[in-house]
Amino acid sequence: MKLTEIKIPGPSQDYIGYGRKGFAARWPNDARVVVNIAVNYEEGSEQMKSLGDTENESFVEFTPLMPHDRRDLAVESVFEYGSRVGIWRLQRLFDDLKVPFTLFGCAIAIERNPEVGDWIKESGNDVCAHGWRWEKVWRLSREEEKQHMEWAVKSIEQTCGSAPQGWYCRYGPSEHTRELIVEHGGFLYDSDAYNDELPYYTNVKGKKHLVVPYSQTLNDGKFVRPQGYGSATDFFDSLKRSLDYLWEEGETQPKMMSIGLHPRIIGQPYRMSALREFIEYAREKEKVWFARRVDIAEHWLKNY
């Protein structure tokens, strides 16, 4: 049998992307690297018995021991730390250094802490909707997911002053998510992909749709996961090495660099010190563009 006659099973995925030659994108001011900081604001929208769920969250500093049929007051208090302390430590840092960022915001979380929405309005930063709640959308029916998406948009528009222009699910989308995003018609892009370091277009039922990929590589979640960052120095070193490598490549192949943060995690002082050091380091390099995710999307839509 000839190789061309062999039928390869499995879903249709794009394993090619921009290919061997890559794509020589141009960022504003000829930047070699665009850095987007994504603040995942989930506190108050997490799965908890206290919020009527069948399970408690476990993405915290320690291994939870409470069975899922009981409230886990210890874990609940970790999420409270993010909204009581961590988010405002980030606010002071970003306002002090005048660093633009994107809030990956869960609608219910912002509703529970309206000052966060006020800060977004005042700072002029953007919101990429991170769900109505911080939920696993693949557990929802198509109609439920559609309803939750509509609720999220209306809620964020009220709390933050404008509707979100991007969408990013918890961990991963359902098979319906991207179709629902396009059907909604109010989004410029989604970030439910980890497959590139540049934006790209995909076809959704005959309509061109922009994807601005995200990354879990430079994510503070590794502080609380096994085999992750052992210290703030590890975090800083990872950020610095990534930027330096992308900067060298950026002479001919500019890329984007995503940094994922969570107030309950990065908000601890010793971790924040590493984030500040990195931002100050990156600011000293020429041709590094700190941008909101919506800025990246708008630049791509306008130029490519």
C-alpha positions in Angstrom: 0.0 0.0 0.0 1.3 3.5 -0.9 1.7 5.9 2.0 -0.8 8.3 0.4 -3.4 5.5 0.5 -3.2 5.0 4.3 -6.1 6.6 6.2 -5.0 8.1 9.5 -7.7 7.9 12.1 -8.4 10.6 14.6 -9.7 14.2 14.8 -8.7 16.9 12.4 -6.0 18.9 14.1 -3.5 21.5 12.7 -0.1 20.1 13.4 1.5 22.4 10.8 0.8 25.9 12.0 3.2 28.5 10.5 5.6 25.7 9.5 9.3 25.5 9.1 9.8 29.1 7.9 7.6 30.5 10.6 5.9 33.8 10.3 7.8 37.1 10.5 5.2 39.1 12.5 5.8 42.8 13.2 4.7 44.2 16.5 4.3 47.9 17.3 7.6 49.8 17.5 9.3 46.8 16.0 9.2 44.9 19.3 11.0 41.6 19.3 8.7 40.2 22.1 5.2 41.1 23.2 4.6 40.2 26.9 1.0 39.7 28.1 0.4 39.2 31.9 -2.9 37.4 32.5 -4.3 37.7 36.0 -6.7 34.8 36.6 -9.2 36.2 39.0 -11.3 33.2 40.2 -11.7 33.9 44.0 -15.4 33.6 44.9 -16.4 31.6 41.8 -14.6 28.4 42.7 -16.3 25.0 43.3 -17.1 24.7 47.0 -19.7 23.0 49.1 -20.5 26.5 50.5 -21.5 27.6 47.0 -23.8 24.6 46.5 -21.3 22.4 44.6 -20.7 18.7 45.0 -16.9 19.1 45.4 -14.4 21.4 46.9 -11.4 23.0 45.1 -7.9 21.6 45.6 -5.7 24.1 43.7 -4.1 25.6 46.8 -0.9 25.6 48.8 -1.5 22.3 50.6 -3.1 19.0 50.0 -6.8 19.3 51.1 -7.9 16.5 53.5 -11.6 17.4 53.8 -14.0 15.0 52.2 -16.2 16.5 49.4 -19.4 16.1 51.4 -18.2 18.8 53.9 -17.2 22.4 53.6 -13.5 22.9 53.5 -13.0 26.0 55.5 -9.2 25.9 55.1 -9.3 25.9 51.3 -12.1 28.5 51.3 -9.8 30.8 53.3 -7.0 30.4 50.7 -9.3 31.8 48.0 -10.3 34.6 50.4 -6.6 35.5 50.6 -6.5 36.0 46.9 -9.4 38.5 46.9 -8.5 40.2 50.3 -4.8 40.5 49.9 -3.3 39.1 46.7 -5.3 41.1 44.1 -4.4 44.4 45.8 -0.7 43.5 46.0 -0.9 43.0 42.2 -2.8 46.3 41.9 -0.1 48.2 43.7 2.7 46.7 41.7 1.0 47.2 38.3 -0.1 50.7 39.1 3.4 51.6 40.4 5.2 50.3 37.4 2.4 51.2 35.0 2.2 47.8 33.5 -0.8 46.8 31.3 -2.3 43.4 31.9 -5.4 41.3 31.1 -7.8 40.2 33.8 -8.9 36.6 33.1 -12.0 37.3 35.1 -14.7 35.0 36.3 -18.0 37.0 36.4 -19.2 35.8 39.8 -15.8 36.5 41.4 -15.8 40.1 40.3 -19.4 40.5 41.4 -18.4 39.3 44.9 -15.6 42.0 45.0 -16.8 45.0 43.1 -13.7 47.0 43.8 -11.9 44.8 41.4 -14.2 45.9 38.6 -13.7 49.5 39.7 -9.9 49.1 39.4 -10.3 47.7 35.9 -12.4 50.7 34.9 -9.9 53.1 36.4 -6.8 51.4 35.0 -8.1 50.9 31.5 -7.1 47.3 31.4 -9.1 44.6 29.6 -11.1 41.6 30.7 -10.9 38.2 29.0 -14.0 36.3 30.3 -12.9 33.3 32.3 -16.4 31.9 32.6 -19.5 32.9 34.6 -18.0 30.7 37.3 -14.6 29.0 37.5 -16.2 25.8 36.2 -15.5 22.8 34.0 -17.6 23.7 31.0 -17.4 20.2 29.4 -19.7 19.1 32.2 -22.4 21.5 30.9 -24.9 20.9 28.1 -24.5 23.1 25.0 -27.5 25.2 26.1 -26.2 25.5 29.7 -22.8 26.6 28.4 -24.4 29.2 26.1 -26.5 30.6 29.0 -23.5 30.8 31.3 -21.5 32.6 28.5 -24.3 35.2 28.2 -24.5 35.6 31.9 -20.8 36.2 32.1 -20.8 38.9 29.4 -23.7 40.8 31.0 -22.2 40.6 34.4 -18.7 41.7 33.4 -20.1 44.6 31.4 -21.9 45.8 34.5 -19.0 45.4 37.0 -16.1 46.4 34.7 -17.7 49.0 32.5 -17.4 47.2 29.2 -18.1 43.7 27.8 -15.2 41.2 27.6 -13.7 40.9 24.1 -12.0 37.6 24.7 -12.9 34.2 26.2 -10.8 31.7 28.1 -12.2 28.5 29.8 -11.1 26.8 33.0 -8.4 24.4 31.8 -10.0 23.6 28.5 -13.1 24.3 26.3 -15.9 21.9 25.5 -16.5 20.8 21.9 -19.1 23.6 21.7 -17.2 26.5 23.2 -15.6 28.0 20.1 -18.8 27.7 18.1 -20.7 29.4 20.9 -18.1 32.2 21.0 -18.5 32.8 17.3 -22.3 32.6 17.5 -22.4 35.1 20.3 -20.7 37.6 17.9 -19.3 39.9 20.6 -15.8 38.5 21.0 -12.7 39.4 19.0 -10.8 36.2 20.0 -10.5 33.3 22.3 -7.5 32.0 24.2 -8.5 28.3 24.5 -5.4 26.9 22.9 -1.8 26.2 23.9 -0.5 25.4 20.4 1.5 28.5 19.3 3.4 31.6 20.3 1.6 33.8 17.7 -2.1 34.5 17.1 -3.7 32.7 14.2 -7.0 32.3 12.4 -9.2 29.2 12.4 -12.4 28.4 10.5 -15.6 28.0 12.6 -18.5 26.9 10.4 -17.4 29.0 7.6 -16.4 32.1 9.7 -12.9 33.3 10.3 -12.1 33.4 14.0 -9.0 34.7 15.8 -7.2 32.6 18.4 -4.7 34.3 20.7 -3.0 31.3 22.3 -2.2 31.1 26.0 0.4 29.1 27.8 0.7 27.2 31.1 4.5 27.1 31.0 5.1 30.4 32.8 2.4 30.1 35.3 2.5 30.7 39.1 0.4 27.5 39.5 3.7 25.7 39.4 4.4 27.0 42.9 1.7 24.7 44.3 1.9 21.8 42.0 4.4 18.9 42.2 7.6 19.3 40.3 7.0 23.0 39.9 8.8 26.1 41.1 10.7 25.5 44.2 11.5 29.1 44.9 10.9 32.6 43.7 14.3 32.5 42.1 13.2 29.5 40.0 10.2 31.6 38.8 12.3 34.6 38.0 14.9 32.5 36.2 12.2 30.9 34.1 10.7 34.2 33.1 14.1 35.8 32.3 15.4 32.8 30.3 12.2 32.7 28.3 12.3 36.4 27.5 16.0 36.4 26.6 15.5 33.4 24.2 12.5 34.9 22.6 14.2 38.3 22.3 17.1 36.7 20.4 14.7 34.9 18.1 12.7 38.1 17.7 15.3 39.7 15.5 13.7 37.7 12.7 10.8 35.8 14.3 9.0 38.0 16.9 6.7 36.1 19.2 4.4 36.6 22.2 5.1 35.5 25.8 2.2 34.8 28.2 2.6 34.9 32.0 -0.2 33.4 34.0 -0.9 34.6 37.6 -3.4 33.9 40.4 -3.8 36.4 43.3 -4.0 33.7 45.9 -0.6 32.3 44.7 1.5 35.1 43.3 0.1 37.4 46.0 2.5 36.0 48.6 5.3 38.6 49.2 8.3 36.5 48.2 6.7 35.5 44.9 5.7 39.1 44.2 9.3 40.2 44.6 10.3 37.9 41.7 7.5 39.2 39.5 8.7 42.8 40.2 12.3 41.9 39.5 11.3 40.4 36.1 9.1 43.3 35.0 11.9 45.8 35.9 14.4 43.5 34.0 12.2 43.3 31.0 11.6 47.1 31.0 15.4 47.6 30.7 15.6 45.6 27.4 14.8 47.4 24.2 12.0 46.3 21.9 9.8 44.5 24.5 6.1 45.4 24.4 4.0 44.9 27.4 0.4 44.6 26.1 -3.1 43.8 27.0 -4.4 40.7 25.2 -7.0 42.8 23.4 -4.2 45.0 22.0 -2.6 41.9 20.6 -5.9 40.8 19.1 -6.6 44.2 17.6 -3.1 44.5 16.1 -3.5 41.1 14.5 -6.9 41.8 13.1 -5.8 45.1 11.7 -2.5 43.9 10.1 -2.9 40.3 9.2 
